[in-house]
Amino acid sequence: MAKGGFRGMPGGMNQAAMIKQAQKMQQEMLRMQEEMETKTYSASSGGGMVTATVNGKHELQSLSINPEAVDPDDVDMLQDMIIAAVNEAMRTADAESASQMSRLTGGLNLGGLF
């Protein structure tokens, strides 16, 4: 390795600059992750009969069930609507989180680097 940096790096970026850039990106990712955890995501199923709201930590925050959806003879349908609404809210949270991280990293897959 050449003294003071890596050969072939664009603009002659040295190790210190790379480390500083990586630390800045890590701080931005942590800030973004904290922000995402406080957001809420809602989804409905059964034509709006069931609405689930989760936060970015994948915690169920609220569940709204329209009384018309409660049929004692068809509890299975209500259970399916609840599961569908919660799962869709979770997928929405995951998709937004992935989109935000992709924008920050420029589409690079950094795996568990940060």
C-alpha positions as CSV (number, residue, x, y, z in Angstrom):
1,M,0.0,0.0,0.0
2,A,1.3,3.4,-0.9
3,K,2.1,5.7,2.0
4,G,-0.8,8.0,2.9
5,G,-3.5,6.2,1.0
6,F,-4.6,3.5,-1.5
7,R,-3.4,3.4,-5.0
8,G,-6.1,3.9,-7.6
9,M,-8.6,5.5,-5.3
10,P,-10.5,8.3,-7.0
11,G,-9.2,11.7,-6.1
12,G,-6.4,10.2,-4.0
13,M,-8.7,9.5,-1.1
14,N,-6.6,8.4,1.9
15,Q,-7.4,6.1,4.7
16,A,-8.3,8.9,7.1
17,A,-10.8,10.3,4.6
18,M,-12.3,6.9,4.0
19,I,-12.7,6.3,7.7
20,K,-14.2,9.7,8.3
21,Q,-16.7,9.1,5.4
22,A,-17.6,5.6,6.8
23,Q,-18.1,7.1,10.3
24,K,-20.3,9.8,8.9
25,M,-22.4,7.2,7.0
26,Q,-22.7,5.1,10.1
27,Q,-23.9,8.1,12.2
28,E,-26.5,8.9,9.4
29,M,-27.7,5.3,9.4
30,L,-28.1,5.2,13.1
31,R,-30.0,8.5,13.0
32,M,-32.2,7.2,10.2
33,Q,-32.8,3.9,12.1
34,E,-33.9,5.8,15.2
35,E,-36.2,8.0,13.1
36,M,-37.7,4.9,11.4
37,E,-38.4,3.2,14.7
38,T,-40.6,6.1,15.8
39,K,-42.7,6.2,12.6
40,T,-46.0,4.3,12.4
41,Y,-47.3,2.3,9.4
42,S,-50.9,1.3,8.9
43,A,-52.6,-1.3,6.7
44,S,-56.2,-2.5,6.3
45,S,-57.8,-5.7,5.2
46,G,-61.2,-6.9,4.5
47,G,-62.2,-3.8,2.7
48,G,-61.2,-1.7,5.7
49,M,-62.8,-3.9,8.3
50,V,-59.6,-4.4,10.1
51,T,-56.8,-1.8,10.4
52,A,-53.4,-2.5,12.1
53,T,-50.8,0.1,13.0
54,V,-47.2,-0.9,13.7
55,N,-44.1,1.1,14.5
56,G,-40.6,0.7,13.0
57,K,-39.7,-1.7,15.7
58,H,-42.3,-4.1,14.5
59,E,-44.5,-3.5,17.5
60,L,-48.3,-3.6,17.1
61,Q,-49.4,-0.1,18.2
62,S,-53.2,-0.4,17.5
63,L,-55.7,-2.7,16.0
64,S,-59.1,-1.4,14.9
65,I,-61.9,-3.8,14.1
66,N,-65.2,-2.7,12.5
67,P,-68.0,-4.3,14.5
68,E,-69.5,-5.5,11.3
69,A,-66.5,-7.8,10.9
70,V,-67.3,-9.6,14.1
71,D,-69.3,-12.7,13.2
72,P,-69.4,-15.3,15.9
73,D,-70.0,-18.0,13.3
74,D,-66.9,-17.0,11.2
75,V,-64.1,-16.2,13.7
76,D,-61.6,-17.7,11.2
77,M,-62.4,-14.9,8.8
78,L,-61.7,-12.2,11.4
79,Q,-58.5,-13.9,12.4
80,D,-57.4,-14.0,8.8
81,M,-58.2,-10.3,8.3
82,I,-56.2,-9.4,11.5
83,I,-53.2,-11.4,10.3
84,A,-53.3,-9.9,6.8
85,A,-53.5,-6.3,8.1
86,V,-50.7,-6.8,10.6
87,N,-48.5,-8.5,8.0
88,E,-49.1,-5.8,5.4
89,A,-48.3,-3.0,7.9
90,M,-45.0,-4.9,8.7
91,R,-44.2,-5.2,5.0
92,T,-44.8,-1.5,4.6
93,A,-42.4,-0.6,7.4
94,D,-39.8,-3.0,6.0
95,A,-40.1,-1.6,2.5
96,E,-39.7,2.0,3.7
97,S,-36.8,1.1,5.8
98,A,-35.0,-0.6,2.9
99,S,-35.8,2.3,0.6
100,Q,-34.3,4.8,3.1
101,M,-31.2,2.7,3.6
102,S,-30.8,2.2,-0.1
103,R,-30.9,6.0,-0.7
104,L,-28.3,6.5,2.0
105,T,-25.9,3.9,0.7
106,G,-26.5,4.6,-2.9
107,G,-27.8,1.2,-3.5
108,L,-24.8,-0.6,-2.1
109,N,-25.6,-3.8,-0.2
110,L,-23.4,-3.4,2.9
111,G,-24.7,-6.5,4.6
112,G,-24.0,-6.2,8.4
113,L,-21.2,-3.7,8.0
114,F,-23.0,-1.0,10.0
